Amino acid sequence: ATCGPCEASRLKRNSDHCCPDYECVCDLVSCDLPPVPSCEDGLIPILNNPGECKPNYACACRKEDCKQNTAPSCPSHRKLTVKKTKCCDEYECTCSCTNSTVSCPAGYLSTSLTNDCDCTWTTCTPDKVCVHQNIVYPVGTNWEDGCTQCTCTDMKDAVTGLQISECLQKVCDNICPEGSTYIKKEDECCGQCKKSVCEEKVIPKGRGDTDLTKPTIHWHAVGSIWASPRDPCVIYECMQVNEDAFAVEKNVSCTQLETHKCQLGFELQCHRNTECCPSCHCEPVNGCILNGTIMGGGETLMIDQCTTCHCSTEYDKMLSYKLVCGKTTCQPCPENYRQENVNGSCCGKCVPTVCVIKLKDGRVVPLKPNESIEDGCDSHFCKVNERGEFTWEKKTTGCPPFDREKCLTDGGIVKQIDNTCCQMCEEAECKQTTGVLKYVKVDDCMTQNEVNIHYCEGKCASKAIYSIDSDRVEDQCICCSATQIGRA
């Protein structure tokens, strides 16, 4: 009997021994039963072949077996939706929110939170401050607003949540010190004390029991002029600007002095005894004169980057000064270099104009910027970086291992690999090779010396190719073989 999957053939119980009759029964021991599938979306497994030994399950939908789920409660930023599946529908809370762009007013702190739908909303929390005319003041701060003086208290407004501002009318002080007058303008809350006269403090000379530490105050009306008790060339004038009086210090102007033109090496010296206006005359300069500049003895001055001058002193009955200047001579730059100026340096520095490359054969070759040269498998390139410096790049092509001497010794031919710089060995198709036997023994006869054995060695090419004549694939083998045999 021919049995199906998971079935075994068994002799029937009442079968005739002459003509046995077999039947198919389920073999659950050796049968590999398939697992019951795990169904989703409300589908359940159903047996498609009841009565057969090897079960065949499939996921099918039975609407009557779907659970009647109650609708869940969704938060405010999500909405209830029905998710359609292959069988049983499901409830879910999907995102339904937008970002909040609230701008908090002055005095409030902005707090931003992000929910699980990546939506951000802003809440405004009152800070511990006062807000007066849209200006924020911390607790304990005092400020003025016109004729009122305000303070930020620690009391909180029950409506706004902010601190309460306490403002009181300002009290003006109109009592002014001696020599000042109280002046109030129409647009001002309180006036100011302005000086109406100028004050002069005079320390009296000692006489008897006079206190020298207490100065005497003299008052001067606006427009009056008086001399300074300390400097004969200084006078004071009492002036009034913006309703405020103050003393202005002025220098006494002298009459036109007799002008003296001093010769080179001399300078004009003016002296004053007790009067205000001085007398002038020419005196020798204490130092060296260089381009109108006076250099003291022992001083060194750099005129430019290559020139330096030194002022030395000499004693010969009287002190004199001598100016000596020296200039640096710069050496020219070598070949393939140019001179480049350097701040603070006379001769600058020599910078290259080319890249100097040394080849494998010992030759030295200059390369200009963006110029390259090949040297075997080495490629040399000259370029200039962002700082203007010459840089040399060397690239070497990697080649497979190659023994040139062994190739030539074995009779091979050295050739280039395609269009590269690498070399390869083309072995000889066939070559004569000599082997050495230590001895040859025939019966009881054995050679005393080594025996040279000559033989052919080379490539053995093989291929299988279809022959039209024979209508089949034929093997072809071409090997190295001797063309003639000679005896030594």
ZIKA-V609227 format. One record per pair of residues at least 4 apart in sequence whose C-alpha atoms are under 6 Angstrom apart, sorted by the first residue. I is the first residue (numbers start at 1). J is the second residue. If there is no record, write none. Layout:
# ZIKA-V609227
{{I J} {I J}}
This chain:
# ZIKA-V609227
{{1 22} {3 7} {3 24} {6 26} {6 27} {6 31} {6 53} {6 54} {7 24} {7 25} {7 26} {7 27} {8 24} {8 25} {8 27} {9 23} {9 24} {10 22} {10 23} {11 21} {11 22} {12 21} {12 22} {15 20} {15 21} {16 20} {26 53} {39 43} {39 44} {39 59} {41 85} {41 86} {41 87} {42 87} {42 88} {43 59} {43 60} {43 61} {44 59} {44 60} {45 58} {45 59} {46 57} {46 58} {47 56} {47 57} {48 56} {48 57} {49 56} {61 87} {66 88} {74 78} {74 93} {77 96} {77 97} {78 93} {78 94} {78 95} {78 96} {79 93} {79 94} {80 92} {80 93} {81 91} {81 92} {82 90} {82 91} {83 89} {83 90} {83 91} {84 89} {85 89} {95 117} {98 119} {99 119} {99 120} {99 121} {100 121} {102 122} {104 108} {104 124} {107 127} {108 124} {108 125} {108 126} {108 127} {109 124} {109 125} {110 123} {110 124} {111 122} {111 123} {112 121} {112 122} {113 120} {113 121} {114 118} {114 119} {114 120} {115 119} {126 161} {126 162} {129 137} {129 138} {129 139} {129 163} {130 136} {130 137} {130 152} {130 163} {131 135} {131 136} {139 152} {139 153} {140 152} {141 151} {141 152} {142 150} {142 151} {143 149} {143 150} {144 148} {144 149} {144 150} {147 169} {147 170} {147 189} {148 168} {148 169} {148 170} {149 167} {149 168} {149 170} {150 166} {150 167} {151 165} {151 166} {152 165} {153 164} {155 163} {155 164} {156 162} {156 163} {156 164} {157 161} {157 162} {157 163} {157 164} {172 190} {176 180} {176 193} {179 195} {179 196} {179 197} {180 193} {180 194} {180 195} {180 196} {181 193} {181 194} {182 192} {182 193} {183 191} {183 192} {184 191} {194 244} {195 244} {195 245} {196 245} {197 220} {197 221} {197 245} {198 219} {198 220} {198 238} {198 246} {198 247} {199 218} {199 219} {200 217} {200 218} {201 215} {201 216} {201 217} {202 215} {202 216} {203 215} {206 210} {222 238} {222 239} {223 238} {223 239} {224 237} {224 238} {225 236} {225 237} {226 235} {226 236} {227 235} {228 234} {228 235} {232 276} {233 251} {233 252} {233 276} {234 250} {234 251} {234 252} {235 249} {235 250} {236 248} {236 249} {237 247} {237 248} {238 246} {238 247} {239 245} {239 246} {240 244} {240 245} {254 277} {262 266} {262 267} {262 282} {265 284} {265 285} {266 283} {266 284} {266 285} {267 282} {267 283} {267 285} {268 281} {268 282} {269 280} {269 281} {269 282} {270 278} {270 279} {270 280} {271 278} {271 279} {272 278} {287 295} {287 296} {287 297} {287 321} {288 294} {288 295} {288 311} {288 321} {289 293} {289 294} {297 311} {297 312} {297 313} {298 311} {298 312} {299 310} {299 311} {300 309} {300 310} {301 308} {301 309} {302 308} {303 307} {303 308} {305 345} {305 346} {306 327} {306 328} {306 346} {307 326} {307 327} {308 325} {308 326} {309 324} {309 325} {310 323} {310 324} {311 322} {311 323} {312 321} {312 322} {313 320} {313 321} {314 319} {314 320} {314 321} {315 319} {330 347} {333 337} {333 338} {333 350} {336 352} {336 353} {337 350} {337 351} {337 352} {337 353} {338 350} {338 351} {339 349} {339 350} {340 348} {340 349} {341 348} {342 348} {354 366} {354 367} {354 368} {355 366} {355 367} {355 382} {356 365} {356 366} {357 364} {357 365} {358 363} {358 364} {359 363} {367 371} {369 382} {369 383} {370 382} {370 383} {371 381} {371 382} {372 380} {372 381} {373 380} {374 378} {374 379} {377 396} {377 397} {377 421} {378 395} {378 396} {379 394} {379 395} {380 393} {380 394} {381 392} {381 393} {382 392} {383 390} {383 391} {384 388} {384 389} {384 390} {384 391} {385 389} {399 422} {407 412} {407 425} {408 412} {412 425} {412 426} {412 427} {412 428} {413 425} {413 426} {414 424} {414 425} {415 423} {415 424} {416 422} {416 423} {417 422} {417 423} {429 458} {429 459} {430 457} {430 458} {430 480} {431 456} {431 457} {432 455} {432 456} {433 454} {433 455} {433 456} {434 453} {434 454} {435 452} {435 453} {436 451} {436 452} {436 453} {437 450} {437 451} {438 450} {439 447} {439 450} {440 446} {440 447} {441 445} {441 446} {458 480} {460 478} {460 479} {461 477} {461 478} {462 476} {462 477} {463 475} {463 476} {464 474} {464 475} {465 473} {465 474} {466 472} {466 473} {467 471} {467 472} {467 473}}
